[in-house]
Amino acid sequence: MSFEVRADAYDRFMGRYSEPLAPVFATFAGIAAGHHVLDVGCGPGALTTELIARVGPRAVTAVDPSAPFVAAARDRHPTVDVRQASAEDLPFDDATFDAALAQLVVHFMDAPVAGIREMARVVRPGGVVAACVWDYEQGGSPLGLFWEAAQSLEPSLEGESGRPGTGEGQLGELFADAGVRSIAAEALTISVEHATFEEWWEPFTLGVGPSGTYVASLAAADRDSLRARCRELLPPAPFTVTARAWAARGHA
């Protein structure tokens, strides 16, 4: 799936969670100085920024299928090689990188096993392949309360829990199907404080991702009902959202 939205809208919507997740994920993947790393599905660059801090800008390469995100990542990191490409068709030779990481991407890949297999292809033998996806299946996603509210008003609404990799153990299964070896899995947890309800709610109105698309599809009265239901379910502000991501890593 391509996110053809403004980079600043994505920053306000998911960046508030993906930025604190990035260092936790990079540590899980074992990224350290001396590694040449590929950021797959980089978006505007949350993980890219963390990788640069660890290995330097010239040791980081990034790809994303979204033209607005590629433009933003290039603008923010002008010395990084950022290319427009999908995970399923990476424009690199075999064994180019020491590691390939995909943060919050696998569940949006058109063909997750093919995408992970491509990540392994461009990593040197024995190099690291790693990915993480929010826990939508057990409600650990930072968007979990939003979908709970929406489904309480529209029970037939699917949400994002059916996407690949969003349940415990699923990423490891996808890695195995892609031929990745020595797979390890872990749950990664972050916490983000929100000062007001409006600061939490407003990014859902920016049209980003499945939840933003859903909000945009609602009539004004239905959108107001959803907003009110979210407010009922959330504690009084300020409040903290604790989120969990499933993570897997292995070797090419």
N, C-alpha and C positions, 0 to 999 in steps of 0.2 A: 504494500500500500504506500502511495506517495502522499506526503502532506504538502499540498500546494497552498500554504498559508504563510502569512508574514512571520519572519523569524522572531520578532518581538512578541507576537501573539503566542507563539509556542513557548517562548521564555517565561511569559507570565502564567501560562497554563501548566506546562509540565516541567519547565526549567526549575521551578521552585522545589521540585522533588528530585529531578534527575541530577542536579548539581551536587547536593549532599550525598547522593548515591554513588557518584563517580569515584571518589577516593576509596570507598569501601569496596567497590567492584574491582578497581585496579589493584588493590592490595590482595583481594581474593585470587586474581589472575596472576599475581606474582610479578607484576611489571616493575622493573628497576632500571637504573642507569645501565647503558650498554645495549639495551634492547631496541630493535627496529620494529615499530608497532603499527598495525593497521586498525583504524577505527571504522567499523562497518556500520552504516546507517548513522552517521555522525550527527545528523540534525544540525542545529546552529552551532554545536561545538561544546556541549557540557563535558563529555568525556574527553574530547580532544584537548581541552584546556588542562585537565588533570594529567593526561599523558605527557603533554609538553612540560609540565612541572617536574615530571619524573625522569624523562629521557632527553628533553630538549626538542625544539621545533623541527629540526632537520631529521630527526629520527622518528617522526610521526607522519603517517599518510592517512588520509580520510576519504571516505566515499559516502554519497547519499543520492537517492534517486530524485530528490526534490530540488529543483533549480533555485527557489528562494533560499533554501537552507544552505546549499553549496555556496551561493553568493555571500551569505552572511558569514559562513565559516571562513571563507577566503578573506573577507574584509577584516574579521577579528584576528585571524592568524595568517598574515600575508606570506610568511616564510614556510608555511606548511603546504605540502602537495595535496590539494583537495580536488577531487574529481566527481563528476556526476555519473553515477553507476549504481546498479542494483547489486544486492548480495549474490544473486544467482548468476551473475555474469561479471566477475571482477576483472578489470583490465590490467592484470599483472601476470608476470611469468610465475611458473612453479617455484616454490621455495624462496620467495623474495623476502619474507618477514620472519622475525623471531616469534611474533605473536599476532593473533587477530582477535579482536574483541567486538562484541555486539551488545550494546546496552539498550534494553527496552526496544528491541528490533525484531527478534525472531517471530513473535506472534503477528507481525505485520508483513512478513515475507510471503510472497506468492507461493513459494515452494520451500518451506523451511529446511527440509533435508538437503535439497540441492544447494541452498544458500550456505548451510554449515559445511557441506562437502567442498564448496568453493573456498570457504575460509581455510579449511585444512589444506587445500591444494596449494595456496599461495604462502603457506607457512613451511619453514624448513622442517625436515624430518626430526621429530622430537620436540618441535616448537609447540607453543601453547595456543589452543583454541578455547575461547571462553565467551559465555553469554549469560545474560540475566533478563528476567521478565517479571513484571509485577504478579503477585499472587491474586489473581482474579477469582480463582475457584473457591478459595476459603475466605474471601473477603479481606485479604491483607493488602490489597491495592490501595493507594491513596485516594482512588476514585470509588472505593467500595461503598461508602455511604451515599454518594451520588446515585449509584446504580440501585442501591437498596431503596432509596426514596422514589426513584423513577419506576421501579418495578412494583412498589406498593400502590402506585396510581395506575399502572398499566401492567398487569401481571404477565401478559404474553410477551413483554419486551425481553429480548435475548441478552442484551448487555455485551460484555466482553469475555465472559467466563468460558465460552466455547472455543476460544482461539488457542492454537497450538502453543504449548509451553507454559500455559498459565496455571497448570495444576502441579502439585508436588510430584516429582519424579519424571515429569514429561520431557523436560529439557534433556535429561540424561538419556532417555529413550531416543530422542531425535539425534543426539550426538552419536549414539551407538549405530543407528541406522545410516548415519553419514560416514561411518568408518573411523570415527575418532576413538583413540585408545586411552586407557588408564583414566577413566572418567571419575571425577569427584563432584559431589553436589553439596550445596550449603544454602541456608536461608540468610539473606542479608537484610538488616533492619535499619531504618532511619526514622528520625522524628523531626517534624517541622511545626513551628508554632505559628498560629494565625492570630493577628491582633484583633480582627473584627470578622463578623460573618460576611460582610460585603467583600472584604479582601479575599476570602475563600471562594465566594460565589462568582464574582464578576468574570474571572477567566473562563468559566464554563460558557459564557455568552459570546466568546470570540471565534467560535466555529472550528476549533481545533480537535482533531481526532473523532472517534465515534461518539463520545459524550457531547462534544461541541456541536457536531452535526445533528445529533438528536435534539438538543436545545433549540437550534436554529429551525428545526422542522415544526416546532410546536406553535400553535396559536398563542396569542398574548395571554389569554386567560389560563391556558394549560401551563404555560411557562411560569406564570405567577403561582399556580398551585404547586408546581414542582419546587419552586424557590421556597415557598412556605413550608412544604414538607421537609426539605433539607434542614431548614432552620429548626423545625421541631425535633429532628433527630440529633442535631449537633448540641454539644454542651454550650453554656454561655461563654462568650468571648472574654478574654483570650483563651484559646484552646489549642491543644497539640494533636496533630495527626501523626500517628505512628504507622509506618508502612513496611511491608515485607516483600522482598523480591526473591524468587527462586533463581539460583545461580548454578551453572555447571561449567567445569573446565576439563580439558583433556589434552592429549598430545596427538599431533599430526602423524 
